[in-house]
Amino acid sequence: MAALSYLFSVSLSLLYFSLAAQALNTPDPKCSATNDHGSDLQVFHVYSPCSPFRPAQTLSWEEDVLQTLAKDQARVQFLASLAGAKKSIVPIASGRQIIQSPTYIVRAKIGTPPQTLLMAVDTSSDAASVPCNGCVGCSSNVFNSLKSTTFKSVGCGAPQCKQAPNPSCLGSTCSFNMTYGGSSIASNLSTDTFTLANDVVPAYTFGCIQKTTGSSVPPQGLLGLGRGPLSLLSQTQNLYKSTFSYCLPGYKSLNFSGSLRLGTVGQPIKIKYTPLLKNPRRASLYYVNLNAIRVGRRIVDIPPSALAFNPTTGAGTVIDSGTVFTRLVTPAYEVVRNEFRRRVGRKLTVTTLGGFDTCYTAPIVVPTITFMFTGMNVTLPADNVVIRSTAGSTTCLAMAAAPDNVNSVLNVIANMQQQNHRVLIDVPNSRLGVAREQCT
């Protein structure tokens, strides 16, 4: 996994309130049906009846919020410590308790004959990691390499070995170790056939996990969508032309209603773009220029240094599919929060919930928040701005300041704010587009 620094990211738990939890124990006949087609993959929520990661016991809304924030923090700590001509649509669902806390999962098939796994997709990671047979500390859902006729170990002298994070030699096999969230992971670099929707990718290089420790263990693996040499984009350049888009379903969506669209065909035409920025020290991350933030009709007064892009320090703004709630550096967050409170009404009592410092127990009118990027503005409706309890008795601003205990110079636009938007990443043209799209 390529080195990433000063990024705040996601918890594996997308906030899914008690209303969704009530439906968890009801089997869904649609779960056995596969709606993947072309290069489109379905995506579903981790609490979906189709998800093996749904909790055994129903959590209260407050417990769910606090658990989500705690897992978000683990990803923040991890990230801060790191210095084609065809249409393919992969359904996406919201996921939970997967390595590095990526939130959304897709169906992938590995090996010959194929074995299906629900892999977390993460735009800030590169190498795919798959729990394999014999893994110590992994869940029971593993890829059995002994049953695949196309599985191969990568030798120490292979070019891919030099591209792995912290590579070493285990006999003749290339191995590597990495830390992710609260876990350490030991893997053997391997190749096998990957199938996404109807697309078959032979000899795909990935980490076959042999041992994990800690709490951020990947139940069924991780699919990296970053820009590093072992990422999906790099390994499928001829197939997908380093272009993809995704639409993340909202927290109320139970099934694979979102989509990961791979390749140049079928991408939206009417979409506004902002340039992608390059940071050689954190090449995998999708940096963009965030110039200002508007709350309601007012552009708040953020110090320019809080938004400035600086490759040396890692400062700036990234778009990340893994982080649940947007994190802003403290000077930016405080002015956004204060204007939000002012527009909601100063007479209303402000309460807190875990890491959220702007909550209300009375009904409120939610002001819009607009991220003003170079070349495009993205205005968020209420569902992307606040989280609400099922009964509607508590409403919180779904953003937070960067933690004080990390070198917090990075603003992260997280998946709560991206839900029901099509985010298009076009690496060859170095641009990122956003358009409103209902996929819940």
N, C-alpha and C positions, 0 to 999 in steps of 0.2 A: 504494500500500500504506500503510495507516494506520501512524502512528508507534507503535512498541513500544519499551519500555525495560526494561533490567535483567532480561531474561528469558533463560533458558538453554534452548537448544533443539537440536534434533536434527540428527543427521547423516542424510544421504540413505541411509546404509547401515544396514539393520537387520542385527544380528549374525546371520550365517548360517554355520554351521560347515561343516567340510570334508565331513561326511556329505551335506549338501545339495548341495555343489559337485560331487560325483561324478556327480550326475544331470543336470548342466546341458547336456551335449552330446547328450542323447537327445531327439529330437523327440517332442513330445506331440501325438497326434491331436486332443486336446481343445482345443488352442490356437485352432483355427479355428472352434470352436463358440462361440456367444454365448449365455450363460446369463442375461444381464440380463433382468429382467422387471418389469412394473409400474414402480415407482419404486425398485427394488432393484438396486444395481450390485455386481458381483463385485469382489473385491479379491484380488490375488495377490502373492507374494513377488518381489522384484526378481531373485532368482536362479532363479526359475521357468523351466522350459523355454519358457514363453509370453512371457517378458520379454525385450525387446530390450536391456535394460541389464545382463544377466548378464555377468560378467567373462569375457574371452577365455581367461584362464589361471586355473587353480585356485590359490587362496591357501591357505597353511597357516592353521591355527586362530589362531596368534599374530599372523600378518600381518593376518588379517581383523579381529581385535580391535583392533589398533593403528590400522588404517586407519579403522575405525568411530569410534574415539575422536577421531582427528584431524578427521574431518568433523563430529562433534558439536561440537568446539571452534569450528569456523568458524561454525556456526549460533549458538552462544552469543555469540560476538563480535558478530555481526550484531544479534541481539535486544537485547543490552545497549547497543548504540549508538543505539537508536531511543527518543526520548522519546514448511395447507390441509386439505381434507377428502379426501385420497386417499393411497394407500400407494405409495411409490416406494422400491425397494430397488436400490442400486447396488453390485455386487460390488467388493470391495476386495482388493488384494494388496500385499505389502510391496515397496517400491521403493527405488532407490538412485541416487545421482549426479544428483539432480534439484535444481533451484534451491532455495536456502535449506536444503537437506538435509531436506526432508520425506521421510518414509520410505514412506508408503503411496500407492498409485496406483489410479485408477479409469479405466474406459473412458468417454470423452466423444466425442460427435460434434458437429462444428462445420461450419456452412455449409450451402448448398443447391447441389448434392447434398451430403450429409454426408461429412466426412472424419474418420476415427477417430484420436484421439490418446489416449495413456496419460498422464493428468494427475495430478500429485501433489496430494494433499489435505492442507491445513494449517489447523488450527483457530486459528492465531495470525496468519493473513494475511487480507487482504480481497480486493483486486482480482485477478481471474484474469489470468495472463500466458501468452501463447501465442507460440511462435516462428513467425514468418511468412516467406513467400517473400522472398528478398533480404536476409535477416538476416545480418549480419556477425558471425561468432563462434558461431553456433548450430549444432546438429547437423543432420544431413540429414533428420531427421524434423520437417518444418515444415508449417504450415497454409498452403495456397496460396490466398490471398484472391482472386486473379484468376479462379479456377475457381468461386467462389461467387457466385450471383446475388443473394444477400441481404446481402452484406457492404457496410458503409458506414463511412466515417471520421466521427469525431465532431468537430464544429466547435468553434472556440475559444469561441464564445458559448454553447455548450450547458451546461446545469446540471451534467452529469456531469464536465465539464472542471474545475470548481472542487472536485470531490470526489476527483480524482486526486492522488497524492502529487507535490509539486513540479511543478505543471503549467506549460507554456510553449506558445508558439504557433510552429508550423512552417508558415508560409504561412497557410492557413485551417484547418489541422488541429491539434487539441489533442494535444500530446505531453507526456511526462513522463519523468523520470529517477529511478532509485532504486538503492540499493545493497542487496545481499542476499548474506550470507555473504562470500565473497571476490570477488564479481562486482559490476560496475556494469551497469545495464541501461537502454537507451533504447527507449521504446515509443511508438507512436501509439495514442491512445485510439480504439477502434473498436466497432462493434456487428455482431452476426450471430446466427443461430439456433444455440442450444445444445441438444443432446439428451442427456439423462441417463436411462438405461434407456429407458422408453417415453414419458418426459415431454419435450415440446418447449417450449423457452423462446425465444420470438422476441425479436429486438433486444436480446440480452444484451450488456452493456458489458464490454469487456475490453481489456487492453493487448496490442497487436500488436507483438511485439518486433522491433526493427530492428537493434539492435547489442548485443552483450554482450562483456564482458571479464572475465577472471578464471576461477576454477576451478569456480564454482558455477552453471554454465550449465544451464538447464532443457532436457533433451532433448526433452520433448514438452509442457511447460507446467505451470502451477500453478493449482489451483482453491482459492480462499480461502474458508474456512468461519468467518471471524471475524464480528464484529458491526458492521463499518464499512459505509458507504453503498454501496460497490461490491462487497460480498461477495455470495455466493450467497444467503444468508439475506435480505439487504435487497432484492435484485432479484427474489426469488420469494416475497414475503410472502403474496400472495394464494393461491399454490399450496401452499406448505409451512408457512405460519403460523409461520415463524421457529422451527421445531422440527426436530431431527434427532437421530439416534443412530448410533453405529458400534460394530462389533466388530472388533478388529484380530487377525488370525491370528498364531500364534506363528512363531518364526523357522524352524521345521522345515516349515512349510506351503509347498508349491510353487506352488499355484494360487490362483485368486480365491475363496478360501473365506471370507473376511471379508465384511462388508457395511456399506454406508452407507445408512441408512434415513431417507428424507426425508419430512417431514410428520407429522401427529399420529396418523394411522391406523396400526395395527399395532405401535405402541410397547408395550414391556412394561408390564404393570399392577402386578405385584409387584416393586417397585423402591423403594429408599430414596433420599431426596433430601437435598441440602445446598443452602443458598441461594447463588445467584450474587451476587458483589459487583461494584459498579461503580467503575471508576477512570476519571474523565473524561480523564485524560492518556494512558491506554492503553486506550481504549474497546473495542478488538477482543479483548483478552485475557479468558479465562474464569478470573477470580479466585474462590477459595473460601476458607473459613476452616478451616485445618488447626490443630487445637487441641493435639494431642499425637500421639506415635508410640509404639507398644508393640512391643517385641521379645520374642517368646515370650509370657510372662505378665506381663512387667514394663513399666510405662510409664516410659520413660527421662526423665531430668531435663533438659529443654531450656529454656534461658532464654526467657521469654515474648516478649522482643523479637525472637528469631530467627524466630518464626512470625507476629508481629503484622502485620496489614494496615495499610498506610500509603499512601494515594493520592499524597501529596506526593513521597515518595521512590521509590515503585514497589515497596516491600517487600510481602511476602505470599507467597501460594502460588497457582500457576496449574496448570490441567490442559492439557497440550499434546500433540498427536498427532505433532508433528514431532521432538521430542527423543527420542533412543533410550534413554538411561539417566537415571534420576532424579538431579537435582542438588539438594543441600540446602546452605543456608548453613553455613559451617564449624562454628559452635557446635552446630548441630543434627546435622550429619553425624557429628561426632566422637563424640558420646555414643551415637548409633545404632550406629556401627561398633564402638565399644568393647564395647557390650553384646552385639552379634553375635559378636564374637571370644570373649567370656567364655562364652557359651552353647555355641559350637562346641567350646571346650576350649582352655585356655591352654597345654597341653602340646604342642599341634600347632604346627608351624612355619608362620608367616605369610610369604608371598612377595608380590611385586608384579608387575603386568603393565601397562605403560603408565600410564594414569591410575587404574587400580584398585590400591588399596593393601591389599586383604584377599583374598588368594588362597591356596589350599591345593592341595598335590599328593597329599595322602592323602584317603581317603574321609571325608566329614563328614555329620553329621545337620544339616540346614538348619532353623533356627528360623523360625517365621512372623514376618512384620512386618505390623503393622496401622496404617494411617493413620486417625486419629480426627478426622473432620470434624464440624462442627456438624450434628447430625441423623442422621449415619450413620458407621459404621465399615466400612472396607474391609480385609479380612485377605487378605494375599497368600500363596499357596502357594509351594512351593520354586521352581517354574518361573518365577515372577515376581520372585524374590528374587536368584537366582544365575544365572550363565552357566557352562556346562560345555564343555570340549573334547569332540570327538567320541568319543574313547577314554575320556573320563571321568577322565583323569589330572590335570586342572587344573580347579578350581572357584573362581570369584571372586564376591564380593558385587557385584551389578550396580547399584551406586549410587556416587556420588562427591561430593566437596565442590565447591562453586562455585569457579571459577578465581580465583586471586589477582589476576589482571591485568585484571579488569573490576569494575565497581561491583556486586558480587555480593550483592544484598539480596533476591533472589527465589528461592523454592523452586519447582522445576518437577517435577511428577509426569509422568513421561515414558512413551513408548509400551511400553517393555519391561515396565513395571509395569501397564500397561493391557491387555495382550494377554489374549485369552479372557475379556474382560469387556465387557458392553454399557454404553457410556457414553451417556447421554441428556441432551441439552442443550435445555432448554425456556426460550427467551428470554422469551416473553410472561409466564410465571409466575416468571421469574427464579430458576430452580433447575436443578441438575445432579444426575442420578441415576446410580448404578452398580449393576450386578447381574452376578453370575458367569454366563458363557455360553461354551460351547465352540464356537469357530468355526474351529478349526484343522483 
